Amino acid sequence: MKKTLEFLKILFKIFIIIEIMIAIGSILAGVIFSIGSDVNVIYSIIVCFFAANYFIYENLSQIIILFYKGLILYPLIYLKVFIIIFFIIFFFKLRKKFNKKLAFKYSIIPMIIIFALYNYFFRTIPDYSSKTHERIVTLSDYKKYQQGYCLKEDRILPKDELYKRVVVDHFVKQQEYKKIYTKMRYNETCECGYYIHKDINLANYKDYLRKNVYSKEYVNYDELESVDYTKYIVVKNNIAGFTKPIISFDKGVIFYTDIAFDFQDDTYGIYKLFLIDEFDEREDKEKEYKYRLRVFNHELLSYEADIKKKRSYIRKFDNCGYSNFNPEKEAKESLEEINFK
């Protein structure tokens, strides 16, 4: 109890010192700002005082929040920093009583030994189910992970199961990304989902879309059926896709076919046919139809070339089938790009 009171006293003293410094600065700033203006000196000082308080404590609160988040997300980094600070302080304490060599021997050398032991017995592995996207494990668990083990389940997942998990995790996070992005940019709720169309299959989807170039929409949205896409996932060798085209929306219409995910080691690429579903009614209809047909042919050729040449955005996944897709981070980055432009 006494230690708590002493700590509170120290905090109170720091608070008083900060407020005195703010008051002195506010008086000086208030007097300077009021010179040559009709603003009352007292009023100017009060405004400066409250503005300075707001600025300091607002930033201080942000620093505390960042420190807290860092402590929760990266505890071992903070532990390392604490060990370094502790032994440095210990070194200077010892130096006062002994010579530099002895102080170094009993402070810095033990610190080096602790870090060497830590680096020998512990390793970092990917864990994309966690916020930090990594996990600290023992050396034995690290070796098991290198062999392909999903440590959470203590087994090596069959390729089919592993790849299906990656597809599901990616699709779940993709929908989460759309919800976050829509909320942040438009302050609206995203009615996100995955759909199928009764008349569209793998054999005819190209012809169906090419035919609908001459309509206002590539697909009849009223005829789409919300679906559990996991029932349509199929894996063949290192390729995952669907037995029927899965349809989604993101500023346009997106088709995922039998070749949707390409896996290589611990990375994967995504193939999707994306079409901006816009029809300019101000233009001559025949002219607009020709333009849409050119755009469709270009997008289709690009899509097929991506699959053939394996040109796709490469993401990573861990041994338990979690993707490194970070919905919140990528939504913020997308908005920053738009605001920058």
C-alpha positions as CSV (number, residue, x, y, z in Angstrom):
1,M,0.0,0.0,0.0
2,K,2.8,2.4,0.9
3,K,4.6,1.7,-2.4
4,T,1.3,2.4,-4.3
5,L,0.9,5.8,-2.4
6,E,4.6,6.7,-3.2
7,F,4.0,5.9,-6.8
8,L,0.9,8.0,-6.9
9,K,2.7,10.9,-5.2
10,I,5.4,10.7,-7.9
11,L,2.8,10.8,-10.7
12,F,1.1,13.7,-9.0
13,K,4.4,15.6,-8.8
14,I,5.0,15.0,-12.5
15,F,1.5,16.2,-13.3
16,I,2.1,19.4,-11.3
17,I,5.4,20.1,-13.0
18,I,3.9,19.5,-16.5
19,E,1.0,21.9,-15.6
20,I,3.3,24.6,-14.3
21,M,5.4,24.4,-17.5
22,I,2.2,24.6,-19.6
23,A,1.0,27.6,-17.6
24,I,4.3,29.4,-18.0
25,G,4.3,28.7,-21.8
26,S,0.6,29.7,-22.1
27,I,1.3,33.1,-20.4
28,L,4.2,33.8,-22.8
29,A,2.3,32.6,-25.9
30,G,-0.9,34.4,-24.8
31,V,0.9,37.7,-24.3
32,I,2.7,37.4,-27.7
33,F,-0.5,36.5,-29.6
34,S,-2.5,39.4,-28.0
35,I,0.1,42.0,-29.0
36,G,-1.3,44.1,-31.9
37,S,-4.7,42.4,-31.8
38,D,-8.1,43.1,-30.2
39,V,-8.0,39.8,-28.3
40,N,-8.0,40.0,-24.5
41,V,-4.7,38.9,-22.9
42,I,-6.4,36.7,-20.3
43,Y,-8.6,35.1,-22.9
44,S,-5.6,34.4,-25.1
45,I,-3.7,32.8,-22.2
46,I,-6.7,30.6,-21.2
47,V,-7.1,29.4,-24.8
48,C,-3.4,28.6,-25.1
49,F,-3.5,26.8,-21.7
50,F,-6.3,24.5,-22.7
51,A,-5.0,24.0,-26.2
52,A,-1.6,22.9,-24.9
53,N,-3.2,20.6,-22.3
54,Y,-5.4,19.0,-25.0
55,F,-2.4,18.5,-27.4
56,I,-0.1,17.0,-24.7
57,Y,-2.5,14.6,-23.1
58,E,-4.1,13.6,-26.4
59,N,-0.7,12.6,-27.7
60,L,0.3,11.0,-24.4
61,S,-2.8,8.9,-24.5
62,Q,-2.0,7.7,-28.0
63,I,1.5,6.8,-26.9
64,I,0.1,4.8,-23.9
65,I,-2.3,3.0,-26.2
66,L,0.5,2.1,-28.7
67,F,2.7,0.9,-25.8
68,Y,-0.1,-1.3,-24.5
69,K,-0.9,-2.8,-27.9
70,G,2.8,-3.4,-28.5
71,L,3.1,-5.1,-25.1
72,I,0.1,-7.4,-25.9
73,L,1.2,-8.1,-29.5
74,Y,5.0,-8.3,-29.1
75,P,5.7,-9.3,-25.4
76,L,9.0,-10.9,-26.2
77,I,10.4,-7.8,-27.9
78,Y,9.5,-5.8,-24.8
79,L,11.1,-8.4,-22.6
80,K,14.3,-8.2,-24.7
81,V,14.3,-4.4,-24.4
82,F,13.7,-4.7,-20.6
83,I,16.7,-7.1,-20.2
84,I,19.0,-4.8,-22.2
85,I,18.0,-1.7,-20.1
86,F,18.3,-3.8,-16.9
87,F,21.8,-4.9,-17.6
88,I,22.9,-1.5,-18.8
89,I,21.8,0.1,-15.6
90,F,23.4,-2.9,-13.7
91,F,26.6,-2.2,-15.6
92,F,26.7,1.5,-14.5
93,K,25.9,0.5,-10.9
94,L,28.7,-2.0,-10.8
95,R,31.2,0.4,-12.4
96,K,30.9,2.7,-9.4
97,K,32.0,0.0,-7.1
98,F,34.4,-2.0,-9.3
99,N,36.5,-1.3,-12.4
100,K,35.1,-1.4,-15.9
101,K,36.3,-4.9,-16.7
102,L,34.6,-6.5,-13.7
103,A,31.4,-4.5,-14.3
104,F,31.4,-5.7,-17.9
105,K,32.1,-9.3,-16.9
106,Y,29.1,-9.4,-14.4
107,S,26.6,-7.4,-16.5
108,I,27.1,-7.3,-20.2
109,I,28.5,-10.9,-20.6
110,P,25.5,-12.5,-18.8
111,M,23.2,-10.5,-21.0
112,I,24.9,-11.8,-24.1
113,I,24.7,-15.4,-22.7
114,I,20.9,-15.0,-22.1
115,F,20.3,-13.8,-25.7
116,A,22.5,-16.6,-27.1
117,L,20.5,-19.2,-25.1
118,Y,17.2,-17.6,-26.2
119,N,18.2,-17.7,-29.8
120,Y,19.3,-21.3,-29.5
121,F,16.2,-22.7,-27.7
122,F,13.5,-20.5,-29.3
123,R,12.4,-19.8,-32.9
124,T,9.8,-17.8,-34.7
125,I,7.3,-19.6,-37.1
126,P,4.4,-18.2,-39.2
127,D,1.0,-18.3,-37.5
128,Y,-1.4,-16.3,-39.6
129,S,-4.3,-16.9,-37.3
130,S,-2.7,-14.5,-34.7
131,K,-2.6,-10.8,-34.9
132,T,1.2,-10.7,-35.1
133,H,1.2,-13.4,-37.8
134,E,4.0,-15.2,-36.0
135,R,4.5,-17.5,-33.0
136,I,7.4,-18.2,-30.7
137,V,8.1,-21.9,-30.3
138,T,10.8,-24.2,-28.9
139,L,13.6,-25.6,-31.0
140,S,11.9,-29.0,-31.2
141,D,8.5,-27.5,-32.3
142,Y,10.4,-25.4,-34.8
143,K,11.9,-28.6,-36.4
144,K,8.4,-30.2,-36.4
145,Y,7.0,-27.1,-38.3
146,Q,9.8,-27.4,-40.8
147,Q,8.7,-30.9,-41.5
148,G,5.2,-29.7,-42.3
149,Y,3.4,-30.1,-39.0
150,C,0.4,-28.0,-38.0
151,L,1.5,-27.6,-34.4
152,K,-2.0,-26.7,-33.1
153,E,-3.2,-30.1,-34.2
154,D,0.1,-32.0,-34.0
155,R,-0.2,-33.5,-37.4
156,I,0.7,-32.9,-41.1
157,L,-2.4,-31.9,-43.0
158,P,-3.0,-33.7,-46.3
159,K,-2.6,-31.4,-49.3
160,D,-6.3,-31.5,-50.2
161,E,-7.3,-30.5,-46.7
162,L,-4.6,-27.9,-46.3
163,Y,-5.4,-26.2,-49.7
164,K,-9.1,-26.2,-48.9
165,R,-8.5,-24.5,-45.6
166,V,-6.5,-21.8,-47.3
167,V,-9.3,-21.2,-49.9
168,V,-11.9,-20.9,-47.1
169,D,-9.6,-18.6,-44.9
170,H,-8.9,-16.4,-47.9
171,F,-12.6,-16.0,-48.8
172,V,-13.6,-15.3,-45.2
173,K,-10.9,-12.6,-44.9
174,Q,-11.8,-11.2,-48.3
175,Q,-15.3,-10.6,-47.2
176,E,-14.1,-9.1,-43.9
177,Y,-11.9,-6.8,-46.0
178,K,-14.9,-5.7,-48.1
179,K,-16.9,-4.9,-45.0
180,I,-14.2,-2.9,-43.4
181,Y,-13.4,-1.0,-46.6
182,T,-17.1,-0.2,-47.3
183,K,-17.6,1.0,-43.8
184,M,-14.5,3.2,-43.7
185,R,-14.9,4.7,-47.1
186,Y,-18.7,5.0,-47.6
187,N,-20.0,4.5,-44.0
188,E,-22.3,1.8,-45.3
189,T,-22.8,-1.9,-44.6
190,C,-21.5,-4.3,-47.2
191,E,-24.0,-7.0,-48.2
192,C,-21.1,-9.3,-49.1
193,G,-21.4,-12.9,-50.2
194,Y,-20.7,-15.5,-52.7
195,Y,-23.2,-16.6,-55.3
196,I,-24.0,-19.0,-58.2
197,H,-26.3,-18.7,-61.2
198,K,-28.4,-21.6,-62.3
199,D,-27.7,-21.1,-65.9
200,I,-23.9,-20.5,-65.6
201,N,-21.4,-23.4,-65.5
202,L,-17.7,-24.0,-66.3
203,A,-18.5,-24.9,-69.9
204,N,-20.6,-21.9,-70.8
205,Y,-19.6,-19.0,-68.5
206,K,-17.5,-17.3,-71.2
207,D,-20.2,-17.5,-73.8
208,Y,-22.8,-16.3,-71.2
209,L,-20.8,-13.2,-70.3
210,R,-20.0,-12.5,-74.0
211,K,-23.7,-12.7,-74.8
212,N,-24.6,-10.3,-71.9
213,V,-22.2,-7.7,-73.2
214,Y,-25.2,-6.5,-75.1
215,S,-27.2,-6.2,-71.9
216,K,-27.0,-3.6,-69.2
217,E,-25.6,-6.2,-66.8
218,Y,-23.2,-9.1,-67.3
219,V,-25.4,-11.2,-64.9
220,N,-29.0,-11.0,-63.8
221,Y,-28.5,-10.1,-60.2
222,D,-32.1,-11.1,-59.3
223,E,-31.3,-14.7,-60.4
224,L,-28.2,-15.1,-58.3
225,E,-28.4,-17.6,-55.4
226,S,-26.4,-17.2,-52.2
227,V,-24.4,-20.3,-51.7
228,D,-22.0,-22.2,-49.4
229,Y,-19.0,-22.1,-51.7
230,T,-17.1,-24.7,-49.6
231,K,-19.3,-27.4,-51.1
232,Y,-18.0,-26.6,-54.6
233,I,-14.2,-26.5,-53.7
234,V,-12.1,-29.1,-55.6
235,V,-8.4,-29.6,-55.4
236,K,-6.3,-31.2,-58.1
237,N,-2.5,-31.4,-57.7
238,N,-1.5,-27.8,-56.7
239,I,-4.6,-26.1,-58.1
240,A,-7.8,-25.4,-56.2
241,G,-11.0,-24.2,-57.8
242,F,-14.7,-24.8,-58.0
243,T,-17.0,-27.2,-59.7
244,K,-19.3,-24.3,-60.6
245,P,-18.3,-20.6,-61.1
246,I,-18.5,-18.7,-57.8
247,I,-19.6,-15.1,-58.3
248,S,-18.7,-12.2,-56.0
249,F,-18.7,-8.4,-56.3
250,D,-16.1,-5.7,-55.7
251,K,-16.7,-2.5,-57.8
252,G,-17.7,-5.0,-60.5
253,V,-18.5,-8.7,-61.0
254,I,-15.9,-11.4,-60.2
255,F,-15.8,-15.0,-61.4
256,Y,-13.8,-17.8,-59.7
257,T,-13.7,-20.9,-61.8
258,D,-12.0,-24.3,-61.7
259,I,-8.6,-22.6,-61.6
260,A,-8.8,-20.1,-58.8
261,F,-5.8,-20.8,-56.5
262,D,-2.3,-21.9,-57.5
263,F,-0.2,-23.3,-54.6
264,Q,3.6,-23.4,-54.6
265,D,5.5,-24.3,-51.4
266,D,4.0,-22.0,-48.8
267,T,2.7,-19.4,-51.2
268,Y,-0.4,-19.2,-53.4
269,G,-1.7,-17.1,-56.3
270,I,-5.3,-16.1,-57.1
271,Y,-6.9,-16.1,-60.5
272,K,-10.2,-14.3,-61.0
273,L,-12.1,-12.9,-64.0
274,F,-13.0,-9.3,-63.0
275,L,-15.4,-7.2,-65.1
276,I,-16.6,-3.6,-64.3
277,D,-20.3,-3.9,-64.8
278,E,-21.0,-0.4,-66.1
279,F,-23.2,0.7,-69.0
280,D,-23.1,4.3,-70.1
281,E,-26.6,5.1,-71.2
282,R,-25.6,8.6,-72.4
283,E,-23.6,7.0,-75.2
284,D,-24.9,5.5,-78.4
285,K,-26.0,2.0,-77.6
286,E,-24.2,0.3,-80.5
287,K,-21.1,2.2,-79.7
288,E,-21.3,1.3,-76.0
289,Y,-21.9,-2.4,-76.9
290,K,-18.7,-2.5,-79.0
291,Y,-16.7,-0.8,-76.3
292,R,-18.0,-3.3,-73.7
293,L,-17.1,-6.2,-76.0
294,R,-13.5,-4.9,-76.5
295,V,-13.2,-4.6,-72.7
296,F,-14.6,-8.1,-72.1
297,N,-12.2,-9.7,-74.6
298,H,-9.3,-7.8,-73.1
299,E,-10.1,-8.9,-69.6
300,L,-10.7,-12.5,-70.6
301,L,-7.4,-12.7,-72.5
302,S,-5.6,-11.1,-69.5
303,Y,-7.2,-13.6,-67.2
304,E,-6.2,-16.6,-69.3
305,A,-2.7,-15.2,-69.8
306,D,-2.3,-14.9,-66.0
307,I,-3.2,-18.5,-65.6
308,K,-0.9,-19.7,-68.4
309,K,2.1,-17.7,-67.2
310,K,1.3,-17.9,-63.5
311,R,1.1,-14.2,-63.1
312,S,-0.8,-13.6,-60.0
313,Y,-0.4,-11.8,-56.6
314,I,1.6,-14.2,-54.3
315,R,0.3,-14.6,-50.7
316,K,1.6,-16.9,-48.0
317,F,0.0,-19.5,-45.8
318,D,1.1,-21.5,-42.8
319,N,1.0,-25.3,-42.1
320,C,-2.5,-25.0,-40.5
321,G,-4.0,-23.4,-43.6
322,Y,-4.2,-19.8,-42.5
323,S,-3.5,-17.1,-45.1
324,N,-1.4,-14.0,-44.4
325,F,-4.3,-11.8,-45.8
326,N,-4.7,-9.0,-43.3
327,P,-8.2,-7.5,-44.0
328,E,-7.9,-4.5,-41.6
329,K,-4.4,-3.5,-42.7
330,E,-5.1,-3.9,-46.4
331,A,-8.4,-1.9,-46.2
332,K,-6.5,1.0,-44.6
333,E,-3.7,0.8,-47.2
334,S,-6.3,0.8,-50.0
335,L,-7.9,4.0,-48.6
336,E,-4.5,5.6,-48.1
337,E,-3.7,5.0,-51.8
338,I,-7.0,6.6,-52.8
339,N,-6.5,9.6,-50.6
340,F,-2.9,10.0,-51.8
341,K,-4.1,10.1,-55.5
